[in-house]
């Protein structure tokens, strides 16, 4: 691996290139934080895909893309004298030191859970009115639910045992089934949301990331369905012309593969 000196030199090289691009490239010169925002979100999802695929070479590339965006935002901030890359780095360094008194102070912790609880309590002491202030409003609903539950658990608002969460899930499923039998569409949607929220909470107790779990299932389904499409094409058939029994044969083949 590269030495600290080489790592710093590479980082300095990136800052220099960013300065040059901002001055000389028409596209880079035109960008604002607002125009970069959707690109940054896209790059983050691409990094997430690479991580799930365990493609470390692609992870390295996507991290580089994200690092470029961070440097880009800092460069724009420096042009208005609001902040630069040093301010960004020092801000997170100060936060990490402040939020880890068990490392940089005299606080003692027993385990990871106490670290998380201290983290949320320190945020409240810093002036935040709610532990949920740090949950971005624009997060996808599934990810947001996971973050909400994680944060409130950090201040002690939580179940004690996984079995309690499972029983709550069963309760929510029964309520959903009742509304389905009543054919009340508005109530069905509400109860379905409660079921999903409970499922995400149960995943946390099982130490499963629900977003990762669902995405792995998405990828698995896509691969199996594309196998089925390929087999239909080999037979010269359109999918709509195949019987469910025929589809099931190839679906089971795909599962074995």
C-alpha positions in Angstrom: 0.0 0.0 0.0 1.0 3.6 -0.5 2.8 5.5 2.3 1.1 8.4 4.0 3.5 10.7 2.0 2.3 9.3 -1.3 -1.3 9.5 -0.2 -1.0 13.2 0.6 0.9 13.8 -2.6 -2.0 12.1 -4.6 -4.5 14.2 -2.8 -2.5 17.4 -3.5 -2.4 16.4 -7.2 -6.2 16.1 -7.2 -6.6 19.6 -5.7 -4.3 21.0 -8.3 -6.2 19.4 -11.1 -9.5 20.7 -9.7 -8.0 24.2 -9.7 -6.9 23.8 -13.3 -10.2 22.4 -14.5 -12.2 25.1 -12.8 -10.2 27.8 -14.5 -9.8 26.2 -17.9 -12.6 23.7 -18.7 -15.9 25.3 -19.9 -18.0 22.5 -18.4 -16.3 22.5 -15.0 -16.3 26.2 -14.8 -20.1 26.3 -15.4 -21.0 23.9 -12.6 -22.7 24.9 -9.3 -23.5 22.9 -6.2 -27.1 22.6 -7.5 -26.0 21.2 -10.9 -23.6 18.7 -9.2 -26.2 17.5 -6.7 -28.0 14.9 -8.8 -24.6 13.7 -10.2 -23.4 13.1 -6.6 -26.4 11.1 -5.7 -25.9 9.0 -8.9 -22.3 8.4 -8.0 -23.3 7.3 -4.5 -25.7 4.7 -5.9 -23.0 3.5 -8.3 -20.7 3.0 -5.3 -23.4 1.1 -3.5 -23.8 -1.2 -6.5 -20.1 -1.9 -6.6 -20.0 -2.7 -2.9 -22.9 -5.2 -3.2 -21.2 -6.8 -6.2 -18.0 -7.0 -4.1 -16.2 -5.5 -7.1 -13.3 -3.8 -5.3 -11.7 -2.4 -8.4 -15.0 -0.7 -9.2 -15.3 0.4 -5.5 -12.0 2.1 -5.9 -13.1 4.0 -9.1 -16.4 5.0 -7.6 -14.7 6.3 -4.4 -12.5 8.4 -6.7 -15.6 9.8 -8.4 -17.1 10.7 -5.0 -13.9 12.2 -3.8 -13.8 14.4 -6.9 -17.3 15.7 -6.1 -16.2 16.5 -2.5 -13.2 18.5 -3.8 -15.5 20.1 -6.4 -18.0 21.4 -3.8 -15.1 22.6 -1.6 -13.6 24.5 -4.6 -16.9 26.2 -5.3 -17.2 27.1 -1.6 -13.7 28.6 -1.6 -14.7 30.9 -4.5 -17.3 32.6 -2.4 -15.0 32.6 0.7 -17.5 30.4 2.6 -15.3 27.3 3.1 -12.5 25.4 1.5 -11.2 21.8 1.7 -9.2 22.5 4.9 -12.4 23.7 6.5 -14.3 20.6 5.4 -11.6 18.3 6.7 -11.2 20.1 10.0 -14.9 20.2 10.6 -15.2 16.4 10.4 -12.0 16.0 12.4 -13.4 18.2 15.2 -16.7 16.3 15.1 -15.0 12.9 15.3 -12.9 14.0 18.3 -16.0 15.5 20.1 -18.2 12.5 19.4 -15.6 10.0 20.6 -14.9 11.0 24.2 -14.1 7.3 24.9 -11.0 7.7 22.7 -10.1 11.4 23.1 -11.5 11.9 26.6 -12.0 10.0 29.9 -15.4 8.4 29.1 -15.6 4.7 29.4 -17.9 2.5 27.2 -18.7 -1.2 27.5 -19.6 -1.9 23.8 -20.8 -0.6 20.4 -24.3 0.2 21.7 -23.0 2.6 24.3 -20.9 4.3 21.7 -24.1 4.8 19.6 -26.1 6.1 22.6 -23.3 8.5 23.5 -23.2 9.8 19.9 -26.9 10.7 19.8 -26.8 12.2 23.3 -23.8 14.4 22.3 -25.7 15.6 19.3 -28.5 16.8 21.5 -26.0 18.6 23.8 -24.7 20.3 20.7 -28.0 22.1 20.2 -30.1 19.7 18.1 -33.7 19.7 19.1 -34.4 16.1 18.0 -32.3 13.0 17.3 -34.3 12.8 14.1 -33.0 16.1 12.7 -30.1 14.3 11.0 -32.4 12.1 8.9 -32.4 13.7 5.4 -35.9 14.3 4.2 -35.1 13.2 0.6 -33.9 9.7 1.6 -35.8 6.8 0.0 -38.5 5.7 2.4 -37.0 2.3 3.2 -33.6 3.8 4.0 -35.3 6.6 6.0 -37.3 4.1 8.1 -34.1 2.3 8.9 -32.3 5.4 9.9 -35.2 6.6 12.0 -35.4 3.4 14.0 -31.6 3.3 14.4 -31.5 6.8 15.8 -34.4 6.5 18.3 -32.9 3.2 19.5 -29.7 5.2 20.2 -31.5 7.1 22.9 -33.2 4.1 24.4 -36.5 4.1 22.5 -36.5 0.4 21.5 -37.7 -3.1 22.0 -35.8 -5.4 24.4 -35.9 -8.7 22.4 -36.3 -9.7 18.7 -39.3 -11.8 19.6 -41.2 -8.7 20.7 -40.5 -7.1 17.3 -41.6 -10.3 15.5 -44.9 -10.3 17.6 -45.5 -6.7 16.6 -44.9 -7.6 13.0 -47.5 -10.4 13.2 -49.9 -7.9 14.9 -49.4 -5.5 12.0 -49.9 -8.3 9.4 -53.2 -9.2 11.1 -54.4 -5.6 11.0 -53.5 -5.4 7.3 -55.4 -8.6 6.5 -58.4 -7.2 8.3 -58.4 -4.0 6.2 -58.0 -6.1 3.1 -61.1 -8.1 4.0 -62.9 -4.8 4.6 -61.7 -3.5 1.2 -60.8 -0.1 2.7 -58.1 1.1 0.3 -56.9 4.0 2.5 -56.6 1.9 5.6 -54.9 -0.9 3.5 -52.2 1.5 2.5 -51.7 2.7 6.1 -51.5 -0.8 7.5 -49.2 -1.9 4.6 -46.8 0.9 5.6 -46.9 -0.3 9.2 -46.0 -3.8 8.1 -43.1 -2.5 6.1 -41.9 -0.3 9.0 -42.1 -3.4 11.4 -40.2 -5.5 8.9 -37.4 -3.0 8.7 -37.3 -2.8 12.5 -37.2 -6.6 12.7 -34.3 -6.6 10.2 -32.4 -4.3 12.5 -32.7 -6.9 15.4 -31.6 -9.6 13.0 -28.6 -7.4 12.1 -29.7 -7.3 8.5 -29.5 -4.2 6.4 -33.0 -4.1 4.7 -31.8 -2.0 1.8 -29.0 -4.4 1.0 -31.2 -7.4 1.5 -33.9 -6.1 -0.8 -31.3 -5.1 -3.5 -29.7 -8.5 -3.4 -33.2 -10.0 -4.0 -33.8 -7.5 -6.8 -30.5 -8.6 -8.5 -31.3 -12.3 -7.9 -34.8 -11.9 -9.5 -33.4 -10.0 -12.5 -30.9 -12.7 -13.2 -33.5 -15.5 -13.0 -36.0 -13.6 -15.1 -33.4 -12.8 -17.7 -32.5 -16.5 -17.8 -36.2 -17.3 -18.4 -36.3 -14.7 -21.2 -33.3 -16.3 -22.8 -34.9 -19.7 -22.7 -38.1 -18.3 -24.3 -36.1 -16.8 -27.1 -34.2 -20.1 -27.7 -37.6 -21.7 -28.3 -38.8 -18.8 -30.5 -41.6 -18.0 -28.1 -42.8 -14.7 -26.7 -43.1 -14.7 -22.9 -46.8 -14.1 -23.1 -47.2 -17.2 -25.2 -45.6 -19.5 -22.6 -47.7 -21.3 -20.0 -47.0 -20.8 -16.3 -45.9 -24.4 -16.1 -43.3 -23.8 -18.8 -42.1 -20.7 -17.1 -41.8 -22.5 -13.8 -39.5 -25.2 -15.3 -37.0 -22.6 -16.4 -37.4 -20.5 -13.3 -36.4 -23.6 -11.2 -33.4 -24.1 -13.5 -32.4 -20.5 -12.9 -32.6 -21.0 -9.1 -30.3 -24.0 -9.3 -27.8 -22.0 -11.4 
